[in-house]
């Protein structure tokens, strides 16, 4: 029998990755709990699953792998509270003393039109605000307030919303914030959402919302993609006592899947814990393991090398000739180790699917569920391994170089670690020093070329002249796969509802 693994214990003091749980995944489990053999016949459940499909509920302590954290979005959830507990039982019926769910208010799905909004009467019709707030209070430990993302003022969303500019996005968000403050019920804590498509917008936004009485911050828009803007925001909030113990509990970064960011956010968490607030948590989420499955892909291996961090996704096996095969599923995870190829490739030639037709694929809806469970484990493990390897490399190189500047000015031929890219070591040691510095804004200005490289942008030579002796620009591939967008997440959910 394959081992069970506790990924919660393995997370140590790292930033916390939150799988953005697919509603398809939750509802597949929920429907099986309700309908049992009428939903999936006993022979369809993998023979290696000693706990049946319940073992794939990673929020439970006796799961094949246990992980206490997740994000769930109102944008894809059952918002009718009379139906929600049974419809989304993985999230709604979890043990709340042993798990943590962050609720996403679904702002993107609202501007997209997945959740209908009466835009002409936005400020006078509170029905949608009531629905979202009631669902967040019912569902989550912490929740994001209902913001109107700044992309609402860009094409194609402005045609749906009627919003014409950044100022209207901020105005609508402030209206929602004021309403949430007056109507919150005390069952969930709230994160103030930071938006903006560039530095000027991000600075204007944070100055407008930073006074609001919420329990943390969620970083969206440019604030989650540009590490320079993010660090400026954190320093501003720190200096104004907005991150102090008892004032701020959680910092969350929306839709972030890259491993270099995961490690940088661990450095942020540790620096803030040491210098500002010992209790503050730093979290980030993505839906990549679920979206990848909807696109027919699965995680096959991790890349942790001195030139890049990343995950490798390949096309998942889909061949009717493997139906009935007892060949072991070749990619390891606590779920994969319990699978045979017949559990993935279910339909044999001539077999009819649920709508009574013979399709081209060997997959049924359970195949998607099983591969999602495997992918989530692989993603979490890769994040944790990146942190472990970086800790080891930093311990060695901190001893050797004492300071991030000396580390960065070392010759390019010097190999700091066979498993960790140089830019990861630069950024983590820089963040550690930044929050201890008496001149942090000067440090940010000095390090602008390095931070731009970390963001994946080319630095202009004119901006790097004064810095070139310390920071050579390098092209480093940080991910084998790109990040999936929220738009792709919605498309994946729509496709998966058809599959089910």
N, C-alpha and C positions, 0 to 999 in steps of 0.2 A: 504493500500500500504506500502511495506517495506521501511525503511529509506535508504537514500543515505549517504555514509560516506566518509569524506575527510581524507584519510590516510596520505596525504602529510603534513597537518597541525599537525597531531599527532606525526610526527617524531621528532619534537623539535630539540634538538642539538645532536641527536644520530648519530652514524655512519649510513650510508645509505645502506640499502639492495637493490640491483638491481636484480629484476627477470630476469633471462636469458631467454628471450622470445622465445618460440618455434616457428619455422617457420610454423608449422602446425596451431598454434593458429592465427598467423598473416594472413596466407593465407586463412583460413576458413572465417575470417571476410572480407578479401579482395574479395574473390570470391562471397560472399553474396552481397557485395556492388555492384559488377558488374552484377551479374546474378539474384539477388533477388529471386522471387518465382520459378524460374527455377532451383535454387540450393537447397533451402529449401522451401517446400510448406508452405503457411501461417499457416496451422494447426499444423505444426511441431514447430513453434516458441512458447515458453512457454507463456501461457495466462497472467502470472504475469509480463511479461517483457513489461512495459509501453513504454520503448524506444527501444523495439526490441533487436536485437543482438548488436546494437550500444552501449547499456548500458554496455556491457562487455569490451569495449575499455577503460581500466582504465587510459590511458594517456589523456583522455578527461575530462574536468571539470564537465560535467553533467553525468558521468558514474555512475553506481550503487555504485561503490566505486572508488574514484579517487586517483591515485598515479602517480606522475610525472616522476618517474625514471625507467629506464630499461637498459638492455644490449641486443645487437643484434649481432650475429656472422656472419662474412663472410663465415664461414664454412657451413652454412645452408641457406644462403640468395640467392636471385636472384642477380647475379653480373652484369648482362647486364643492364646498366643504362637506356636503352630505355624501358625496361620492369619493372624495379624495383619499380617505384612509384605505379603502379597499382597492381603489384604482391605482394608487401609487404606494403600495404597502411597504416596499423596501425602505423608502424614506419616511413615510408617515407613521409606520408602526415600529420603528427602530427603538432600541433602548437609549433613551435620551441622556441617561447618566453615563453612558459609555461611548457615545458618538458625538460628532459635531457636523452639522449641516449649515452651510452658508446659503441663504436664499437670494437668488438673483431676481430683481423686480421685473425683468422682461422689457426694459426700455427699448432695446433694439427691435424686438418683435412688435412693439407698439408702433414705432415709426415705419416699420416695414408693412404693417397692416395685418400681420398674423393675429394679433390681438386688436380688435376694433376699438377705435377711439373717436369720439365726437369732437373733432378738432375745432370746428367753428364755436363750440360752447365749452372749450377746454377748461376755462376757469370757473364756470358756473355749474357744470355737471360733474358731481363728485362720484358718480357711480363706479367708474373704473378705478379711481383711487381707493374707494372702499373695498372693491373686490381684491385688488392687489395687496393692500395692507392686511386685510383679514386673512388672506392666504399666507403671507409672510409670518404673521403672528402665530398662525396655526402650525406652521411647518418648520421654521428655522431657529437656530440658536442665535445667529447673527444674520442680518439682512442688509441689502443695499437699498437705500431710499430710491424712489421712482424718479430717476433722472431722465432728461431728454437729451440723448447723445448729440454732440455737435454735428455729426454726420447727417442729422435731420435737415440741416440747412444746405446740404450738398445733393447733387443729382445722384440717383433718381428719387431720393426720399422726399425732397422738398415738394415734389408734385403730389405726393400722397398726403403730406402733413400741412402744406400751405406755409410752413416756416421758411422764412426768406434769409435769415442771417443768424450769426452767432448769438447776438443779443437776445433774440427771441428764445433760443434754446436755454440760455441762462435764466431768463425771466420765467419761463414755464417751470424750470427745475426749482427755482426759488419758491415759486407758488406751491409746488408739490411738497417741498421741504417744510414750509410753514404749516401746511395741512397735516403732514405726518407728525410734526411736533405736537400739534393740538389733539390728534386723534389716536396716537399710539396707545397700545393696551398693556405694555409691560411684559409681554410674553417672549419678545425677541429684542435684541439690541440692534442698533442701526449704524451703518457705515455711510459717511458723507462721500458722495461720488465726485471725483475730480475729472474734469473733461477739458477739451481744447485741442484744436488741430495743429497748433504751433505754439511756440513759447509765449508770444504775446497773449493769445487766447487763454493759454493755461494759467498765466500769471493773473489775468483779469478774473478768471473763474475762481481760483483759490482765494483771492482777496475777497470775493463776494460771499463765499460759503464757509470760510474757516471758523467763523464765530458760532456756527450752528451747534446746538447741544446734542451731538451724536457721539457714539462710543468708538469711532475709528474712521478710517478713510479707505476708499476703494479708488485705485488709480486706473483711469481709462484714457482713451485717445492718445495724444502724444506723451502724456505723463507715464504711460506704461511702455512706450517704445523708445523713448529718448532718455538715457540714463542721466544725462546732464540736467535735464528738466526735473527728473525725479529726485535727484540729490539736492538740487536747489530747493524744491518743495519741502523735502524732509528737514533741511537746515532751517528754513523759514518757520516751519511748524515747531521745531525744537526750540528755536530762539524765542518764540512767542508762547512757550509753555503749553502747546497744544498736544504734545506727545507724552506728557507727564503721567506718572502712575496715578490711576484713579480717574484720569481724563481720557486716555486713549488706550484701548485694549488690543485692537487688530488693525493691521495694514494689509490690504489685499490688492493684488495686481491681476487685472482682468485679462483672460485669454492669453496667457503667456506659456509657451511650450518649450522654448529653447533652453537647453541645458546650461549654457553659459549664464543666462539670466537666473536660473534656479540657484546656481552657486553664488552669484553676486547678491541675491536676496538673502542667502544665508549669512553672508558677510554683513549686510545691512542689519539683519536681526541681531547678530551678536554684538555689533557696535552699539546699537541702541540699547540692548539689554545691559551692556557694561557701563555706558555713559549717561543714559537718560532714564530708562524705564525697564526694570528687570522683568516685568510681566508682559511686555508687548509681544504679540505674535505677528509674524510676517507670513503671508500666504499668497498663493497664486493658483490659477486654474487653467485647464484647457480641456477640450472635448476630443482631442486627436485620437485616442484609442478607439472611440466610438465611431467617429467620422471615417477613419481609415477602414473600419470593417464594412461600413456602408459602401465604400468604394472598392471593396473586394481585396483589401490589403490586410496584412498582418505583420506584427513585429517579429523579426527573425533573429536579430542580434543588436547589441549596443556597440557604439564606437566611442571609446575613451582612449585617445591617442594624443601624442604631443603636437599634432597639427589640427585636431578638431575633436569636438564632442558631438554626439548625435545618436539618433536611433536609425536603424535600417528597417524599412518596410518593403516587403516584396508582395507580389501577387500571391494570394492564398490559393492553395490547391483546390481545384474544382474539376473533378473528372469522375464521370459515372462508372468508369471501370474500377474505381477504388471503393465503390459501394459494397459493403459487406466485408471489407478487408480488415484483418486484425493487425496490420502493420502499425507500429507505434507512431503516434503523432510526433514528428521529429524535433519540434521546438519546445524547449523546456520552460515550464512554469508549473505551479501547483495544480493548475487546471490542465495544461497541456500534457503533463506527466500522467494524467488520468484518462487521456483520450486515445482512441485508435482512429485510423484514417476513416473508418466507416462512420464514425460519429460526426465527422465533418462532411464527407461526401455521402449523403444519405440516399438520394434518389438513384435507383438503378435504371438502366435503359428500359423504357416501357412503363415505368411507374408514373402514376398521375399525381399532380400536386393538389393542394387544398381546393383549387377552383375546378378540379376535374380535367385538367389538361396536362400533357407531357411537355415540360419546359426544357430549355437547353441546359440549365444548371443542375448540378447534383446537390445544391444547397436547399435546405428548407429554412424556416424562420429560426429554428433552434440553432442551426449552424452559425447564424449571425450572433446570437446570444453567447454561444460558447467562445467564439473568436474574440468577442468584446471582452469577456472575462479574462482570457489569456492576455490580450493587449493591455488592459489596465494594469495587470501585475507587471508586465514587462516595462511599462512606462514608469511606474513608481520605483521599481528596482533600479532602472537606469538613472533616475534623479538621485536616489540615495547613493549609488555607487559613485556618481560624479562628485558628490559632496565628500565621500570618504577618501577618494583619490586626491582631491584638492587639499584636504586637511593634511594628508601625509606629505604631499609635495611642499605645502607651505611650511610645515614643521622643519623640513630639511633646509629649504631655501631661506627661511627667516633666520635660521642659525648661520647660514653661509653669508647672507647679504645684509642682515639687520634691518634694512629699510627698503621700501618699494622703489625708491629712486635708484638705489644701487642695483637692485634686481633688474630694473628696466634698462639700465645703461650697460649691463653686461654684454659681452660679445654675442652675436647671433649664433655663433658656433657652439656656445655652451648650452648643453641640454640640461634643463632643470628637472624634467620628469619625463619618463617614456610614455606616460598616460595622460598628462594634463597640458593643454596648450599654454604657451607663455602668456597670452593675453588674459587668461583666467587668473593666473598668479598675479599679474600686474593689477588687475581690477580689484581682487579681493584684498590685497595688501594696501592698495590705495584707499579703499573704503574704510578699512580699519584705522588708518591714520587720519582720514578726513574728519571723523567725528571726535577726534582727540586734539585736533589742531586749533590753535588760537587764531589762525587766519584761513578758515576753510574756504571762503569764497575766492580768495587768491589761489588756493590750491586748485579749485575747479577751473578757474581761468587758465592756469598753467597747464592743466591736464586736458584741455579741450580736444586736442588732436587724438589723444588716446581714447577718450570717451566717444568721440565720433567713430573711431575704428571699431570700438566695441559695439556700437549701434549698427555697424555694417556700412558706414558711410566713408567715402574718401575725404581726407582732410585737405583743405587748400594749402598749398605751399606757403602762402603769405601768412597764414595763421599758425604755421608750424615752425617758422624760422627760429623763434626764441626758444623753441622747445626741442629742436631736432637732436640736440646733444643727449637728451634724456629719453625721448620717445621716437623710435623709428616706426614708421607706419608699416604694418604687415597685413597681408591678406590671409585671413584664417577662416577656413570653412567651419562654422560652428554647428551646423546641423546637416545631416544627410537628407533630411526631408524639410520642407518648408512648414511654416505654421498654417493651420487651417483657419479660415475666416469664420466669423459668426454667420455670414451668409451661407457658407458651406455647411455649417452645423444645422441650419434650418432646412437646407435641401436634403441633408442626410436623414433628418427626422421625418420629413415628408415621405422619402423613399421607404424608410423602415416601416412606417405605418401601412404602406401598401403591401410590403412583404408579409406583415403579420395578419 
